[in-house]
Amino acid sequence: MSRMLIMGPPGAGKGTQAANIVKYYGVPHISTGDMFRAAIKNETELGKLAKSYMDKGELVPDSVTIGIVKERLLQPDCKKGFLLDGFPRNLNQAESFDEMLESLGIAVDFVINIEVDPQILIDRVVGRRVCPVCGATFHVEYNKPKVEGICDECGAELIQRKDDTVETATNRLKVYADQTAPLLKYYQEQVFNVDGSKSLEEVFASIKEHLGER
């Protein structure tokens, strides 16, 4: 039974490795975005409250976010563990999250931190191409489509997102570094670092070394 957090800067390959972990270890992948969408769709009390803030363009308070996380973790599929992605984002959230877990009699077992050199990340982001139809992601160098500019999955023409620029990527990395450094210190006993500049297979092999075989 493993309760895990996955961390890493934008472009580090978190999404790919999260999918690998979920498939291999059989635990649910929980992202804050998915949780908010589900809570709003199901019209839970907290979902309605979150939507009221979002509709006004305001940040959802940590207390509401924690409540939505708790709702999700109480669902049956989380009994044998989970992989939480995109939360907590700052020290205050981490402390509140730990208090909430303690009230449930559980704790975070592992924090997977994918490390990549900033320049590599910028190259990855700027070279990213996405399918506007099915959402598949490619890269002009690291993950080329079979036909240049065309999605392998559905045949649509690939695009570069407007925010996939050097300036935006650099700013994202700075924000991430500022927010994440305190989290890594907070979770220092549970954190293990993985070299995200290696191949996808090598990164996952390294993660399995730390987590152990299923």
C-alpha positions in Angstrom: 0.0 0.0 0.0 1.6 3.3 -1.1 0.3 6.8 -0.8 2.4 8.9 -3.1 2.9 12.5 -4.3 4.6 13.2 -7.7 6.4 16.4 -8.2 8.5 17.9 -11.0 8.8 21.2 -12.9 6.7 21.8 -16.1 7.9 19.6 -18.9 9.7 17.1 -16.6 7.5 14.2 -17.8 5.3 13.9 -14.7 2.2 13.0 -16.7 3.9 10.1 -18.5 5.5 8.7 -15.3 2.2 9.1 -13.4 0.5 7.0 -16.0 3.2 4.3 -15.7 3.0 4.3 -11.9 -0.8 4.0 -11.9 -0.8 1.2 -14.4 2.0 -0.8 -12.7 1.0 -0.4 -9.1 -2.8 -0.3 -9.6 -3.5 2.9 -7.6 -5.6 5.8 -8.8 -4.0 8.9 -10.3 -5.5 12.0 -8.6 -5.0 15.4 -10.0 -6.4 18.6 -8.6 -7.9 19.5 -11.9 -9.8 16.2 -12.2 -11.0 16.5 -8.6 -12.4 20.0 -9.1 -14.1 18.9 -12.3 -15.7 15.9 -10.7 -16.8 17.8 -7.6 -18.4 20.5 -9.7 -20.0 18.0 -12.1 -21.4 16.0 -9.2 -22.6 19.2 -7.5 -21.2 18.3 -4.1 -21.4 21.1 -1.6 -17.6 21.7 -1.8 -17.9 21.6 -5.6 -20.5 24.3 -5.6 -18.4 26.4 -3.3 -15.3 26.0 -5.4 -17.3 26.9 -8.6 -18.5 30.1 -6.9 -14.9 31.3 -6.5 -13.9 30.1 -10.0 -16.8 31.8 -11.6 -15.6 35.1 -10.1 -12.0 34.5 -11.3 -10.8 34.1 -7.7 -8.5 31.4 -6.3 -10.2 28.6 -4.5 -9.3 28.9 -0.7 -7.0 26.1 0.6 -9.7 25.0 3.1 -12.1 24.2 0.2 -9.3 22.5 -1.8 -8.4 20.3 1.2 -12.0 19.4 1.6 -12.3 18.3 -2.0 -9.1 16.3 -1.7 -10.5 14.6 1.4 -13.7 13.7 -0.4 -11.7 12.1 -3.2 -9.4 10.2 -0.8 -12.4 8.7 1.0 -13.6 7.0 -2.1 -13.1 3.2 -2.2 -10.5 3.1 -4.9 -8.0 5.0 -2.7 -8.0 2.4 0.1 -4.9 0.6 -1.2 -3.1 3.9 -2.0 -3.0 6.8 -4.5 -0.8 9.0 -6.6 -1.5 12.7 -6.0 -0.5 15.1 -8.7 -0.5 18.9 -8.5 -1.1 19.1 -4.8 0.1 20.4 -2.4 1.5 23.4 -4.2 2.9 25.3 -1.3 3.9 24.9 2.4 0.6 26.0 3.8 -1.3 23.4 1.7 1.2 20.7 2.7 0.7 21.4 6.4 -3.1 21.4 6.1 -2.9 18.2 3.9 -0.9 16.4 6.6 -3.4 17.4 9.3 -6.2 16.1 7.1 -4.4 12.8 6.5 -3.7 12.4 10.2 -7.4 12.7 10.9 -7.9 9.8 8.5 -5.1 7.8 10.2 -2.8 7.7 7.1 0.3 9.5 5.9 2.3 10.2 2.7 4.7 7.3 2.1 6.7 8.6 -0.9 7.3 11.9 -2.7 8.7 11.3 -6.2 10.6 14.3 -7.4 11.6 14.3 -11.1 14.6 16.6 -11.6 15.6 18.0 -15.0 18.1 20.7 -16.0 16.1 24.0 -16.7 17.5 24.4 -20.2 16.4 20.9 -21.2 12.9 21.7 -19.9 12.7 24.9 -21.9 13.7 23.0 -25.0 11.1 20.4 -24.3 8.4 22.9 -23.8 9.2 25.0 -26.9 9.4 21.9 -29.1 6.1 20.5 -27.8 3.3 20.0 -30.3 -0.2 19.0 -29.3 -3.3 17.7 -31.1 -6.2 20.1 -30.8 -8.7 17.3 -31.5 -7.6 14.3 -29.3 -5.0 15.9 -27.0 -2.1 13.7 -27.9 1.3 15.3 -27.3 4.4 15.1 -29.4 7.8 16.8 -29.7 9.8 18.0 -32.7 12.9 16.2 -31.4 12.2 13.7 -28.6 8.8 12.3 -29.6 8.2 12.9 -33.3 4.9 12.0 -35.0 5.2 9.4 -37.8 4.2 12.1 -40.3 5.6 15.5 -39.5 2.9 17.9 -38.2 0.2 15.2 -38.2 -1.2 13.4 -35.1 -0.5 9.7 -35.0 -3.8 9.0 -33.1 -6.4 10.9 -35.2 -4.7 12.5 -38.2 -5.4 16.1 -37.2 -2.8 18.8 -37.8 -0.6 19.4 -34.7 -0.3 22.9 -33.2 2.1 24.7 -30.8 0.3 26.1 -27.8 0.5 29.9 -27.5 2.1 29.6 -24.0 4.8 27.2 -25.1 7.4 29.9 -25.4 10.9 30.5 -23.9 9.6 33.4 -21.8 6.5 31.5 -20.5 8.6 28.4 -19.8 11.2 30.4 -17.9 8.6 32.1 -15.8 6.8 28.8 -15.0 10.2 27.3 -13.9 10.9 30.2 -11.6 7.4 30.1 -10.0 7.8 26.3 -9.6 11.2 26.6 -8.0 10.0 29.3 -5.6 7.1 27.2 -4.4 8.7 23.8 -4.5 11.9 24.3 -2.6 10.1 24.6 0.8 8.0 21.5 -0.1 11.0 19.4 -0.8 12.5 20.4 2.6 9.1 19.7 4.3 8.9 16.2 2.8 12.6 15.5 3.0 12.2 12.2 4.8 9.8 10.9 2.1 11.4 12.5 -1.0 13.5 10.6 -3.5 14.9 12.3 -6.6 14.8 10.9 -10.1 16.9 12.1 -13.0 14.2 13.1 -15.5 16.7 13.8 -18.3 17.1 10.1 -19.0 14.8 8.1 -21.3 11.2 7.5 -20.2 12.0 3.8 -19.6 15.1 4.6 -17.5 13.2 7.2 -15.4 10.4 4.6 -14.7 13.0 1.9 -13.9 14.5 4.3 -11.4 11.1 5.1 -9.8 10.4 1.3 -9.4 13.8 0.9 -7.7 12.7 3.3 -5.0 9.1 2.2 -4.7 9.9 -1.5 -5.0 8.2 -4.2 -7.1 4.5 -4.4 -6.9 
